[in-house]
Amino acid sequence: MKNITKEIKWIVDNWDKIPDKFKVQINAGSYSGAMSNLPGLPSEEHFVVLLLDRQKHSVGRSWDFDEERIAVNKAGKVIWGFDSGCSCPAPWVDSYPDCYTVTKSWKEFAVNIEKFDRDVLEECLQKIEEIKKETNV
């Protein structure tokens, strides 16, 4: 398996070459229209590459959702979290900012990996490979 820390560094080093279709502004989209920042994270660092954005495998989707996310920003910080609820609220919007945690690096984040469903590292590495193919770097 590839070294995920090395792959995260590739994202940081090639940030400007990564197509915008792989990037998301995570502090946008609230119904109030106000954008707030995650504690300790400047506004510009809320623009992230989502490495994982999925319904948990262990929880079948019905009228509710139980989702997990892992993202990396241009500074190499890992923004990760979980959101769950019924189909009425908007995932990742209605529970923002409480649904996210920020860590300074993958190494710091890695102690939390067991909170995610199976195959999380494999899916993150697959997403990075997809980004690399389209970036042609």
N, CA, C and O atoms as a DFTB+ gen file, in Angstrom:
548 C
 N C O
     1  1       0.852      -1.193       0.000
     2  2       0.000       0.000       0.000
     3  2       0.888       1.244       0.000
     4  3       1.929       1.284       0.655
     5  1       0.458       2.239      -0.738
     6  2       1.205       3.487      -0.810
     7  2       1.217       4.194       0.546
     8  3       0.341       3.986       1.386
     9  1       2.215       5.016       0.727
    10  2       2.357       5.812       1.940
    11  2       1.407       7.009       1.856
    12  3       1.612       7.911       1.044
    13  1       0.387       7.016       2.678
    14  2      -0.635       8.064       2.612
    15  2      -0.060       9.449       2.939
    16  3      -0.493      10.448       2.365
    17  1       0.900       9.511       3.845
    18  2       1.521      10.794       4.189
    19  2       2.213      11.389       2.976
    20  3       2.137      12.594       2.738
    21  1       2.883      10.552       2.218
    22  2       3.549      10.998       0.991
    23  2       2.525      11.477      -0.037
    24  3       2.760      12.456      -0.745
    25  1       1.400      10.789      -0.114
    26  2       0.343      11.166      -1.056
    27  2      -0.317      12.497      -0.664
    28  3      -0.669      13.297      -1.531
    29  1      -0.480      12.723       0.625
    30  2      -1.023      14.007       1.103
    31  2      -0.066      15.134       0.737
    32  3      -0.493      16.206       0.308
    33  1       1.234      14.885       0.909
    34  2       2.240      15.889       0.529
    35  2       2.131      16.197      -0.964
    36  3       2.295      17.347      -1.372
    37  1       1.857      15.178      -1.782
    38  2       1.691      15.410      -3.215
    39  2       0.523      16.377      -3.460
    40  3       0.624      17.275      -4.297
    41  1      -0.569      16.193      -2.739
    42  2      -1.718      17.098      -2.894
    43  2      -1.315      18.526      -2.563
    44  3      -1.627      19.451      -3.313
    45  1      -0.628      18.708      -1.452
    46  2      -0.194      20.048      -1.036
    47  2       0.748      20.649      -2.084
    48  3       0.575      21.799      -2.487
    49  1       1.735      19.876      -2.521
    50  2       2.722      20.366      -3.484
    51  2       2.119      20.694      -4.848
    52  3       2.646      21.535      -5.576
    53  1       1.023      20.037      -5.191
    54  2       0.405      20.224      -6.514
    55  2      -0.965      20.895      -6.445
    56  3      -1.748      20.803      -7.391
    57  1      -1.257      21.562      -5.345
    58  2      -2.579      22.131      -5.090
    59  2      -3.109      22.942      -6.275
    60  3      -4.249      22.748      -6.698
    61  1      -2.292      23.842      -6.807
    62  2      -2.760      24.728      -7.875
    63  2      -3.003      24.001      -9.189
    64  3      -3.687      24.529     -10.066
    65  1      -2.459      22.806      -9.340
    66  2      -2.641      22.034     -10.560
    67  2      -3.844      21.099     -10.487
    68  3      -4.285      20.577     -11.511
    69  1      -4.370      20.888      -9.302
    70  2      -5.512      19.984      -9.117
    71  2      -6.780      20.667      -9.630
    72  3      -7.081      21.789      -9.223
    73  1      -7.515      20.015     -10.504
    74  2      -8.743      20.628     -11.040
    75  2      -9.741      20.971      -9.923
    76  3      -9.876      20.233      -8.948
    77  1     -10.423      22.087     -10.083
    78  2     -11.381      22.557      -9.075
    79  2     -12.522      21.577      -8.843
    80  3     -13.155      21.623      -7.789
    81  1     -12.803      20.696      -9.791
    82  2     -13.898      19.751      -9.595
    83  2     -13.626      18.801      -8.431
    84  3     -14.549      18.141      -7.954
    85  1     -12.385      18.719      -7.968
    86  2     -12.044      17.883      -6.824
    87  2     -12.058      18.663      -5.512
    88  3     -11.822      18.092      -4.447
    89  1     -12.333      19.955      -5.581
    90  2     -12.268      20.821      -4.401
    91  2     -13.656      21.296      -3.989
    92  3     -14.536      21.503      -4.824
    93  1     -13.830      21.466      -2.672
    94  2     -15.120      21.878      -2.112
    95  2     -14.881      22.921      -1.031
    96  3     -13.925      22.822      -0.261
    97  1     -15.746      23.910      -0.979
    98  2     -15.713      24.917       0.087
    99  2     -16.619      24.407       1.205
   100  3     -17.842      24.475       1.083
   101  1     -16.040      23.900       2.291
   102  2     -16.865      23.233       3.308
   103  2     -17.597      24.187       4.240
   104  3     -18.497      23.758       4.962
   105  1     -17.241      25.456       4.248
   106  2     -17.959      26.381       5.129
   107  2     -19.007      27.184       4.377
   108  3     -19.473      28.212       4.867
   109  1     -19.377      26.726       3.203
   110  2     -20.409      27.393       2.408
   111  2     -21.683      26.558       2.430
   112  3     -21.641      25.353       2.678
   113  1     -22.799      27.195       2.172
   114  2     -24.025      26.448       1.982
   115  2     -25.001      26.457       3.134
   116  3     -26.017      25.765       3.076
   117  1     -24.731      27.213       4.175
   118  2     -25.705      27.232       5.270
   119  2     -26.950      27.982       4.831
   120  3     -26.888      28.889       4.001
   121  1     -28.065      27.596       5.394
   122  2     -29.325      28.244       5.022
   123  2     -29.359      29.704       5.421
   124  3     -30.063      30.500       4.799
   125  1     -28.612      30.067       6.445
   126  2     -28.597      31.460       6.882
   127  2     -27.797      32.336       5.931
   128  3     -27.922      33.560       5.953
   129  1     -26.969      31.705       5.092
   130  2     -26.156      32.468       4.158
   131  2     -24.850      32.932       4.766
   132  3     -23.977      33.414       4.045
   133  1     -24.693      32.800       6.072
   134  2     -23.478      33.232       6.735
   135  2     -22.438      32.116       6.672
   136  3     -22.742      30.943       6.891
   137  1     -21.217      32.509       6.370
   138  2     -20.134      31.538       6.365
   139  2     -19.340      31.707       7.649
   140  3     -18.836      32.792       7.940
   141  1     -19.233      30.649       8.403
   142  2     -18.426      30.698       9.607
   143  2     -17.264      29.733       9.443
   144  3     -17.327      28.793       8.651
   145  1     -16.218      29.974      10.191
   146  2     -15.026      29.147      10.089
   147  2     -14.971      28.112      11.199
   148  3     -15.482      28.323      12.300
   149  1     -14.344      26.999      10.886
   150  2     -14.049      26.021      11.920
   151  2     -13.022      26.653      12.854
   152  3     -12.158      27.401      12.396
   153  1     -13.096      26.373      14.132
   154  2     -12.146      26.974      15.079
   155  2     -10.693      26.714      14.673
   156  3     -10.296      25.576      14.423
   157  1      -9.920      27.783      14.613
   158  2      -8.502      27.683      14.300
   159  2      -8.170      27.510      12.836
   160  3      -7.010      27.295      12.486
   161  1      -9.172      27.601      11.971
   162  2      -8.936      27.409      10.538
   163  2      -9.324      28.689       9.791
   164  3     -10.494      29.072       9.793
   165  1      -8.351      29.353       9.152
   166  2      -8.660      30.569       8.402
   167  2      -9.633      30.281       7.247
   168  3      -9.721      29.146       6.779
   169  1     -10.338      31.280       6.803
   170  2     -11.337      31.130       5.738
   171  2     -10.801      30.415       4.518
   172  3     -11.452      29.509       3.996
   173  1      -9.615      30.807       4.049
   174  2      -9.068      30.230       2.825
   175  2      -8.715      28.749       2.970
   176  3      -8.549      28.053       1.969
   177  1      -8.599      28.267       4.202
   178  2      -8.266      26.860       4.413
   179  2      -9.495      25.967       4.515
   180  3      -9.381      24.792       4.862
   181  1     -10.664      26.514       4.217
   182  2     -11.898      25.725       4.169
   183  2     -12.167      25.180       2.764
   184  3     -13.145      24.466       2.545
   185  1     -11.304      25.517       1.830
   186  2     -11.355      24.983       0.471
   187  2     -10.536      23.698       0.503
   188  3      -9.326      23.747       0.720
   189  1     -11.170      22.554       0.291
   190  2     -10.530      21.262       0.536
   191  2     -10.709      20.298      -0.634
   192  3     -11.576      20.478      -1.488
   193  1      -9.870      19.282      -0.645
   194  2     -10.041      18.128      -1.515
   195  2     -10.650      17.035      -0.654
   196  3     -10.066      16.630       0.351
   197  1     -11.821      16.560      -1.046
   198  2     -12.478      15.481      -0.312
   199  2     -11.881      14.142      -0.749
   200  3     -12.033      13.727      -1.898
   201  1     -11.206      13.479       0.177
   202  2     -10.646      12.163      -0.101
   203  2     -11.658      11.067       0.180
   204  3     -11.606       9.989      -0.412
   205  1     -12.577      11.355       1.090
   206  2     -13.619      10.400       1.454
   207  2     -14.893      11.187       1.708
   208  3     -14.886      12.156       2.467
   209  1     -15.966      10.784       1.087
   210  2     -17.260      11.443       1.252
   211  2     -18.314      10.378       0.969
   212  3     -18.738      10.202      -0.173
   213  1     -18.735       9.666       2.019
   214  2     -19.582       8.501       1.790
   215  2     -20.516       8.217       2.957
   216  3     -20.302       8.648       4.090
   217  1     -21.556       7.474       2.625
   218  2     -22.414       6.855       3.621
   219  2     -21.603       5.729       4.243
   220  3     -20.931       4.990       3.523
   221  1     -21.648       5.580       5.556
   222  2     -20.927       4.476       6.194
   223  2     -21.434       3.147       5.646
   224  3     -22.639       2.937       5.509
   225  1     -20.505       2.261       5.336
   226  2     -20.870       0.934       4.820
   227  2     -21.686       0.146       5.833
   228  3     -22.562      -0.634       5.460
   229  1     -21.402       0.346       7.101
   230  2     -22.035      -0.463       8.145
   231  2     -23.467      -0.022       8.454
   232  3     -24.164      -0.682       9.225
   233  1     -23.905       1.079       7.863
   234  2     -25.252       1.602       8.120
   235  2     -25.970       1.746       6.786
   236  3     -25.581       2.560       5.948
   237  1     -27.007       0.964       6.596
   238  2     -27.765       1.049       5.359
   239  2     -28.542       2.348       5.265
   240  3     -29.147       2.788       6.242
   241  1     -28.526       2.959       4.096
   242  2     -29.244       4.211       3.880
   243  2     -30.733       3.910       3.713
   244  3     -31.119       2.992       2.989
   245  1     -31.543       4.688       4.385
   246  2     -32.991       4.618       4.216
   247  2     -33.485       6.060       4.255
   248  3     -33.124       6.860       3.392
   249  1     -34.305       6.398       5.245
   250  2     -34.747       7.782       5.388
   251  2     -33.735       8.615       6.161
   252  3     -33.892       9.827       6.309
   253  1     -32.711       7.958       6.644
   254  2     -31.703       8.689       7.393
   255  2     -30.333       8.483       6.752
   256  3     -30.182       7.672       5.838
   257  1     -29.344       9.220       7.234
   258  2     -27.995       9.121       6.701
   259  2     -27.013       9.041       7.862
   260  3     -27.282       9.519       8.964
   261  1     -25.883       8.433       7.587
   262  2     -24.793       8.307       8.549
   263  2     -23.514       8.376       7.723
   264  3     -23.003       7.351       7.272
   265  1     -23.003       9.583       7.527
   266  2     -21.925       9.813       6.580
   267  2     -20.605      10.126       7.274
   268  3     -20.563      10.529       8.436
   269  1     -19.532       9.926       6.518
   270  2     -18.195      10.224       7.010
   271  2     -17.397      10.909       5.906
   272  3     -17.580      10.640       4.719
   273  1     -16.500      11.810       6.339
   274  2     -15.689      12.579       5.392
   275  2     -14.259      12.711       5.898
   276  3     -13.995      12.773       7.099
   277  1     -13.355      12.751       4.937
   278  2     -11.963      13.105       5.205
   279  2     -11.540      14.037       4.073
   280  3     -11.729      13.729       2.896
   281  1     -10.972      15.169       4.442
   282  2     -10.542      16.155       3.454
   283  2      -9.155      16.679       3.820
   284  3      -8.721      16.593       4.969
   285  1      -8.474      17.222       2.815
   286  2      -7.162      17.833       3.006
   287  2      -7.205      19.209       2.374
   288  3      -7.763      19.382       1.290
   289  1      -6.615      20.194       3.049
   290  2      -6.555      21.528       2.462
   291  2      -5.147      21.826       1.952
   292  3      -4.247      20.995       2.081
   293  1      -4.961      23.002       1.377
   294  2      -3.677      23.336       0.745
   295  2      -2.532      23.460       1.738
   296  3      -1.366      23.464       1.344
   297  1      -2.855      23.561       3.018
   298  2      -1.825      23.612       4.055
   299  2      -1.479      22.215       4.581
   300  3      -0.594      22.069       5.424
   301  1      -2.178      21.190       4.081
   302  2      -1.919      19.828       4.521
   303  2      -2.690      19.429       5.763
   304  3      -2.487      18.339       6.299
   305  1      -3.572      20.302       6.225
   306  2      -4.392      19.968       7.387
   307  2      -5.481      18.986       6.963
   308  3      -5.986      19.041       5.842
   309  1      -5.829      18.096       7.875
   310  2      -6.860      17.108       7.607
   311  2      -8.124      17.538       8.344
   312  3      -8.120      17.699       9.564
   313  1      -9.193      17.718       7.597
   314  2     -10.498      18.076       8.153
   315  2     -11.360      16.833       7.991
   316  3     -11.532      16.327       6.883
   317  1     -11.894      16.351       9.092
   318  2     -12.617      15.086       9.048
   319  2     -13.825      15.155       9.971
   320  3     -13.897      15.983      10.879
   321  1     -14.776      14.256       9.709
   322  2     -15.944      14.266      10.568
   323  2     -17.006      13.283      10.158
   324  3     -16.867      12.491       9.225
   325  1     -18.082      13.384      10.919
   326  2     -19.225      12.496      10.754
   327  2     -20.488      13.332      10.853
   328  3     -20.538      14.312      11.597
   329  1     -21.503      12.944      10.102
   330  2     -22.793      13.607      10.194
   331  2     -23.873      12.551      10.017
   332  3     -23.753      11.651       9.186
   333  1     -24.913      12.675      10.798
   334  2     -26.018      11.721      10.693
   335  2     -27.316      12.419      11.040
   336  3     -27.328      13.444      11.723
   337  1     -28.405      11.851      10.560
   338  2     -29.722      12.404      10.832
   339  2     -30.749      11.819       9.897
   340  3     -30.485      10.856       9.177
   341  1     -31.928      12.417       9.919
   342  2     -32.980      11.963       9.015
   343  2     -32.817      12.666       7.678
   344  3     -31.912      13.487       7.522
   345  1     -33.650      12.371       6.737
   346  2     -33.497      12.932       5.395
   347  2     -33.854      14.416       5.325
   348  3     -33.582      15.067       4.316
   349  1     -34.447      14.949       6.363
   350  2     -34.866      16.355       6.337
   351  2     -33.706      17.349       6.376
   352  3     -33.694      18.276       5.566
   353  1     -32.734      17.204       7.274
   354  2     -31.647      18.185       7.262
   355  2     -30.691      17.931       6.105
   356  3     -30.687      16.856       5.506
   357  1     -29.896      18.926       5.808
   358  2     -28.888      18.788       4.764
   359  2     -27.592      18.306       5.410
   360  3     -27.034      19.001       6.259
   361  1     -27.108      17.131       5.023
   362  2     -25.851      16.637       5.598
   363  2     -24.718      17.641       5.408
   364  3     -24.590      18.253       4.348
   365  1     -23.917      17.802       6.422
   366  2     -22.736      18.643       6.450
   367  2     -23.060      20.135       6.457
   368  3     -22.146      20.952       6.567
   369  1     -24.312      20.508       6.344
   370  2     -24.697      21.917       6.371
   371  2     -25.382      22.239       7.689
   372  3     -24.977      23.159       8.399
   373  1     -26.421      21.479       8.014
   374  2     -27.190      21.779       9.220
   375  2     -26.398      21.559      10.507
   376  3     -26.678      22.200      11.521
   377  1     -25.427      20.673      10.479
   378  2     -24.658      20.391      11.693
   379  2     -23.299      21.093      11.707
   380  3     -22.508      20.901      12.631
   381  1     -23.031      21.901      10.691
   382  2     -21.772      22.635      10.612
   383  2     -21.731      23.688      11.708
   384  3     -22.748      24.346      11.927
   385  1     -20.646      23.886      12.395
   386  2     -19.310      23.323      12.256
   387  2     -19.051      22.112      13.161
   388  3     -17.960      21.542      13.144
   389  1     -20.049      21.727      13.943
   390  2     -19.844      20.671      14.943
   391  2     -19.537      19.304      14.354
   392  3     -19.045      18.427      15.063
   393  1     -19.816      19.109      13.084
   394  2     -19.595      17.804      12.450
   395  2     -18.137      17.582      12.059
   396  3     -17.768      16.470      11.681
   397  1     -17.300      18.620      12.142
   398  2     -15.913      18.513      11.684
   399  2     -14.906      18.670      12.821
   400  3     -15.159      19.329      13.829
   401  1     -13.752      18.033      12.609
   402  2     -12.582      18.206      13.461
   403  2     -11.405      18.509      12.549
   404  3     -11.331      17.992      11.434
   405  1     -10.489      19.338      13.014
   406  2      -9.310      19.709      12.228
   407  2      -8.064      19.173      12.930
   408  3      -7.891      19.356      14.135
   409  1      -7.206      18.512      12.166
   410  2      -5.900      18.107      12.674
   411  2      -4.831      18.694      11.763
   412  3      -5.075      18.920      10.577
   413  1      -3.668      18.938      12.307
   414  2      -2.608      19.629      11.567
   415  2      -1.938      18.774      10.503
   416  3      -1.315      19.306       9.584
   417  1      -2.059      17.443      10.618
   418  2      -1.393      16.564       9.660
   419  2      -2.088      15.203       9.643
   420  3      -2.904      14.896      10.512
   421  1      -1.745      14.389       8.628
   422  2      -2.286      13.036       8.567
   423  2      -1.811      12.232       9.763
   424  3      -2.568      11.436      10.319
   425  1      -0.575      12.433      10.159
   426  2      -0.023      11.687      11.300
   427  2      -0.851      11.953      12.555
   428  3      -1.145      11.028      13.312
   429  1      -1.220      13.190      12.774
   430  2      -2.055      13.543      13.928
   431  2      -3.465      12.967      13.774
   432  3      -4.074      12.534      14.753
   433  1      -3.971      12.963      12.559
   434  2      -5.308      12.426      12.292
   435  2      -5.367      10.910      12.463
   436  3      -6.382      10.384      12.922
   437  1      -4.308      10.205      12.105
   438  2      -4.307       8.742      11.997
   439  2      -4.792       8.026      13.254
   440  3      -5.309       6.913      13.155
   441  1      -4.644       8.619      14.412
   442  2      -5.116       7.964      15.635
   443  2      -6.639       7.844      15.651
   444  3      -7.189       7.099      16.462
   445  1      -7.319       8.559      14.778
   446  2      -8.784       8.532      14.709
   447  2      -9.325       7.616      13.615
   448  3     -10.539       7.497      13.453
   449  1      -8.452       6.979      12.877
   450  2      -8.875       6.198      11.713
   451  2      -9.830       5.068      12.068
   452  3     -10.670       4.694      11.250
   453  1      -9.718       4.518      13.270
   454  2     -10.590       3.404      13.658
   455  2     -12.043       3.837      13.831
   456  3     -12.922       2.982      13.939
   457  1     -12.315       5.131      13.862
   458  2     -13.687       5.622      13.970
   459  2     -14.439       5.491      12.640
   460  3     -15.666       5.583      12.598
   461  1     -13.692       5.275      11.566
   462  2     -14.275       5.178      10.225
   463  2     -14.570       3.725       9.882
   464  3     -13.980       2.806      10.450
   465  1     -15.486       3.533       8.949
   466  2     -15.809       2.196       8.464
   467  2     -14.630       1.611       7.685
   468  3     -13.622       2.275       7.442
   469  1     -14.791       0.374       7.314
   470  2     -13.728      -0.367       6.632
   471  2     -13.298       0.308       5.324
   472  3     -14.035       1.097       4.733
   473  1     -12.107      -0.026       4.908
   474  2     -11.542       0.390       3.624
   475  2     -11.330       1.891       3.476
   476  3     -11.251       2.397       2.356
   477  1     -11.238       2.598       4.577
   478  2     -11.104       4.050       4.498
   479  2      -9.788       4.456       3.825
   480  3      -9.796       5.336       2.964
   481  1      -8.685       3.852       4.186
   482  2      -7.407       4.217       3.570
   483  2      -7.389       3.881       2.087
   484  3      -6.879       4.653       1.274
   485  1      -7.941       2.740       1.741
   486  2      -7.984       2.336       0.341
   487  2      -8.789       3.338      -0.490
   488  3      -8.385       3.694      -1.597
   489  1      -9.921       3.792       0.041
   490  2     -10.745       4.757      -0.700
   491  2     -10.044       6.107      -0.836
   492  3     -10.137       6.757      -1.877
   493  1      -9.342       6.526       0.222
   494  2      -8.593       7.787       0.141
   495  2      -7.500       7.695      -0.920
   496  3      -7.323       8.619      -1.714
   497  1      -6.774       6.588      -0.934
   498  2      -5.713       6.406      -1.928
   499  2      -6.275       6.310      -3.343
   500  3      -5.656       6.802      -4.287
   501  1      -7.436       5.685      -3.501
   502  2      -8.075       5.618      -4.826
   503  2      -8.447       7.016      -5.316
   504  3      -8.277       7.332      -6.494
   505  1      -8.949       7.840      -4.419
   506  2      -9.317       9.213      -4.802
   507  2      -8.071       9.986      -5.228
   508  3      -8.105      10.726      -6.211
   509  1      -6.979       9.820      -4.496
   510  2      -5.740      10.512      -4.858
   511  2      -5.250      10.050      -6.223
   512  3      -4.789      10.866      -7.022
   513  1      -5.344       8.766      -6.498
   514  2      -4.953       8.252      -7.822
   515  2      -5.822       8.852      -8.921
   516  3      -5.323       9.202      -9.991
   517  1      -7.114       8.970      -8.657
   518  2      -8.024       9.592      -9.629
   519  2      -7.615      11.037      -9.894
   520  3      -7.598      11.485     -11.040
   521  1      -7.288      11.761      -8.829
   522  2      -6.867      13.159      -8.963
   523  2      -5.568      13.236      -9.751
   524  3      -5.422      14.090     -10.626
   525  1      -4.635      12.363      -9.452
   526  2      -3.342      12.364     -10.168
   527  2      -3.528      12.126     -11.670
   528  3      -2.886      12.779     -12.493
   529  1      -4.395      11.203     -12.010
   530  2      -4.641      10.900     -13.431
   531  2      -5.151      12.120     -14.173
   532  3      -4.738      12.386     -15.302
   533  1      -6.042      12.858     -13.542
   534  2      -6.616      14.047     -14.201
   535  2      -5.708      15.252     -14.137
   536  3      -5.854      16.189     -14.922
   537  1      -4.764      15.233     -13.200
   538  2      -3.845      16.364     -13.041
   539  2      -2.657      16.253     -13.983
   540  3      -2.064      17.261     -14.367
   541  1      -2.311      15.018     -14.357
   542  2      -1.185      14.762     -15.266
   543  2       0.140      15.339     -14.754
   544  3       0.912      15.928     -15.512
   545  1       0.383      15.158     -13.461
   546  2       1.651      15.631     -12.871
   547  2       2.479      14.432     -12.507
   548  3       3.588      14.581     -11.994
